[in-house]
Amino acid sequence: MAVRVDLNISLDGFATTTDGTPDNPIGEDWFRLVAAYMATRTVRARVFGDTTGAGTTDVDDEYAAAYFEGIGAEIMGAGMFGLHLHPDDPDWQGWWGPNPPFHVPVFVLTHEQRPTLEMEGGTTFHFISATPQEALARATAEAGSLDVRVGGGPTVVREFLKAGLVDRLHVAIAPLLLGRGIRLWDDLRGLELGYDITTEAAASGTAHVTFSRLARP
């Protein structure tokens, strides 16, 4: 079992955007940030239900396919689930429709009390108030021999990185500058010292950087 993270970030390290409006809460910058990822054949099929086989099939798609492999449980923050925009809506079920693309137990870190939410396709959302260590223990128990993914956002991922809990961190660095938002790398000076790092470039201009934890002596 390993603890994995996959994030899309900008050249200046931002993993969130700030151009959302009440009419368009996601904003246009988010789609620019994840454009290469959304264009892959894997994401078009797994997230959007496109069974035509359309989409890119190069390096970006290889990482998109790896994102879905071997995951037994997921941890995410309240913002990723959308609770910051729907704090008083008991009917809010996340961004993904009736059949979210996780298909595993998902632990949403929040101080808001909500009942467990069972969705189609095997996704069950558990809303918990817990430390990274406590959340990981619960997710690990559900994942069995499979991996646990810390899905985001960057604030949650940074907490797990600072606690030394992440075995593999993959960042897809999009070739754009956002200038504002929440940066992944803040307060993580020296993080690279504990990892072996590889980089692979895609035709889209995305740089895929992977941090793999060094074996402890």
Secondary structure, 3 states (H helix, E strand, C coil): CCEEEEEEEECCCECCCCCCCCCCCCCHHHHHHCHHHHCEHHHHHHCCCCCCCCCECCHHHHHHHHHHCCEEEEEEEHHHHCCCCCCCCCCCCCCCCCCCCCCCEEEEECCCCCCCEECHHHCEEEEECCCHHHHHHHHHHHHCCCEEEEEECHHHHHHHHHCCCCCEEEEEEECCCCCCCCECCCCCCCHHHHEEEEEEECCCCCEEEEEEECCCC
